[in-house]
Amino acid sequence: MDRLPLSQILFISIPEALAVTFLATVLIRLEGEFNKKVLAGIFTAIASNLLRPYLGSYVLNILIYDVILIMFIRVFLRTNIFDTVMGVLVATAIYAVIEFINMTFATWLLKISPVEIIENFWLRVIVFSPQLLAVILLIYLLVRHDISLK
């Protein structure tokens, strides 16, 4: 896996990391500290991109991503380790399901392969947008209805 170009980090990796960070913190009822959550998400996106070339598989990349996110949430937000691990693992699983559904629908609708989506930057941004919006909507619903893992 190669490092992503700066444009993909800015338009895909950072928003994705912010979405997963906010979803994880909502799941563990960690309120407030918006700026620290943003920092945890941005640092996670950057660190995972720096480690990407050294990881040979997608699964290993996700596991390391989770470890990095757990570390940054703990560092910036001073959270309980058990809560943080549970929040990150559940948030990552939810995000992966949303991404799978989104990619399956996009490839069916557009009649193109996932590789074509990944190789075309603007197509990737367009296809990525609905899953980001779905996570934002989910975060809103979790907060609105006071749903969490606790």
Phi, psi and omega per residue, in radians:
M1 nan 2.248 3.137
D2 -1.600 2.851 3.024
R3 -1.162 2.604 3.121
L4 -1.451 2.616 3.032
P5 -1.142 2.744 -3.111
L6 -0.952 -0.690 -3.132
S7 -1.060 -0.688 3.131
Q8 -1.269 -0.580 3.076
I9 -1.117 -0.800 -3.098
L10 -1.214 -0.737 -3.030
F11 -1.648 -0.283 -3.095
I12 -2.189 -1.011 -3.030
S13 -1.099 -0.831 -3.120
I14 -1.166 -0.847 3.094
P15 -1.042 -0.670 3.115
E16 -1.114 -0.797 3.125
A17 -1.123 -0.672 3.092
L18 -1.128 -0.726 3.127
A19 -1.090 -0.799 3.140
V20 -1.174 -0.688 3.112
T21 -1.078 -0.844 -3.129
F22 -1.172 -0.658 3.091
L23 -1.105 -0.784 3.132
A24 -1.076 -0.758 -3.099
T25 -1.263 -0.540 3.047
V26 -1.189 -0.702 -3.133
L27 -1.095 -0.490 3.130
I28 -1.820 0.253 3.090
R29 1.006 0.728 3.081
L30 -1.640 1.752 -3.048
E31 -1.638 2.794 3.082
G32 1.230 -2.873 3.095
E33 0.925 0.793 -3.101
F34 -0.922 -0.856 -3.080
N35 -1.079 -0.642 3.133
K36 -1.233 -0.601 3.065
K37 -1.149 -0.718 3.111
V38 -1.089 -0.787 3.109
L39 -1.055 -0.767 3.125
A40 -1.042 -0.743 3.131
G41 -1.157 -0.786 -3.131
I42 -1.137 -0.802 3.128
F43 -1.112 -0.616 3.091
T44 -1.108 -0.799 -3.142
A45 -1.070 -0.764 -3.117
I46 -1.195 -0.833 -3.116
A47 -1.095 -0.744 -3.130
S48 -1.161 -0.577 3.088
N49 -1.199 -0.637 3.114
L50 -1.167 -0.567 -3.128
L51 -1.520 -0.277 -3.078
R52 -0.865 -0.793 -3.108
P53 -1.126 -0.366 -3.077
Y54 -1.611 -0.087 -3.120
L55 -1.852 2.204 -3.032
G56 -1.516 -0.308 -3.054
S57 -2.277 2.740 3.126
Y58 -1.113 -0.732 -3.116
V59 -1.108 -0.785 3.097
L60 -1.093 -0.679 3.099
N61 -1.044 -0.761 3.133
I62 -1.158 -0.738 3.125
L63 -1.085 -0.789 3.121
I64 -1.161 -0.676 3.079
Y65 -0.999 -0.799 3.130
D66 -1.090 -0.759 3.127
V67 -1.076 -0.762 3.130
I68 -1.097 -0.803 -3.131
L69 -1.102 -0.746 3.094
I70 -1.026 -0.795 -3.126
M71 -1.058 -0.836 -3.099
F72 -1.223 -0.628 3.061
I73 -1.106 -0.753 3.119
R74 -1.110 -0.747 -3.103
V75 -1.183 -0.866 -3.049
F76 -1.402 -0.537 -3.005
L77 -1.994 -0.036 3.078
R78 0.885 1.040 -3.079
T79 -1.760 2.884 3.038
N80 -1.197 2.354 -3.066
I81 -1.084 -0.757 -3.124
F82 -1.094 -0.838 3.129
D83 -1.044 -0.758 -3.111
T84 -1.112 -0.809 3.136
V85 -1.065 -0.815 -3.127
M86 -1.105 -0.783 3.140
G87 -1.063 -0.777 -3.117
V88 -1.191 -0.771 -3.132
L89 -1.108 -0.754 3.130
V90 -1.199 -0.739 3.128
A91 -1.085 -0.736 3.123
T92 -1.137 -0.712 3.116
A93 -1.118 -0.790 3.116
I94 -1.066 -0.801 -3.129
Y95 -1.085 -0.709 3.136
A96 -1.102 -0.685 3.109
V97 -1.149 -0.791 3.113
I98 -1.075 -0.741 3.125
E99 -1.115 -0.728 3.120
F100 -1.082 -0.819 3.129
I101 -1.085 -0.775 -3.129
N102 -1.088 -0.819 -3.133
M103 -1.160 -0.675 3.109
T104 -1.084 -0.796 3.138
F105 -1.150 -0.757 -3.120
A106 -1.115 -0.742 3.138
T107 -1.180 -0.608 3.093
W108 -1.214 -0.823 -3.092
L109 -1.154 -0.782 -3.070
L110 -1.539 -0.170 -3.139
K111 0.994 0.762 3.085
I112 -2.338 2.871 -3.107
S113 -1.482 2.777 3.058
P114 -1.028 -0.560 3.120
V115 -1.099 -0.723 3.107
E116 -1.092 -0.650 3.106
I117 -1.154 -0.802 -3.095
I118 -1.141 -0.601 -3.079
E119 -1.403 -0.316 -3.137
N120 -1.841 1.898 -3.024
F121 -0.962 -0.927 -3.068
W122 -1.196 -0.618 3.058
L123 -1.120 -0.701 3.107
R124 -1.089 -0.742 3.113
V125 -1.100 -0.753 -3.136
I126 -1.139 -0.760 -3.134
V127 -1.229 -0.568 -3.138
F128 -1.217 -0.562 -3.040
S129 -0.976 -0.796 3.139
P130 -1.082 -0.621 3.139
Q131 -1.243 -0.600 3.065
L132 -1.138 -0.768 3.102
L133 -1.111 -0.651 3.108
A134 -1.104 -0.705 3.121
V135 -1.197 -0.714 3.094
I136 -1.070 -0.753 3.095
L137 -1.100 -0.737 3.108
L138 -1.080 -0.775 3.104
I139 -1.039 -0.790 3.117
Y140 -1.025 -0.814 -3.117
L141 -1.143 -0.676 3.109
L142 -1.103 -0.757 3.127
V143 -1.198 -0.797 -3.093
R144 -1.049 -0.696 -3.091
H145 -1.772 0.181 3.069
D146 0.924 0.905 3.138
I147 -1.865 2.320 3.118
S148 -2.717 -3.101 3.082
L149 -1.467 -0.229 -3.111
K150 -1.605 nan nan
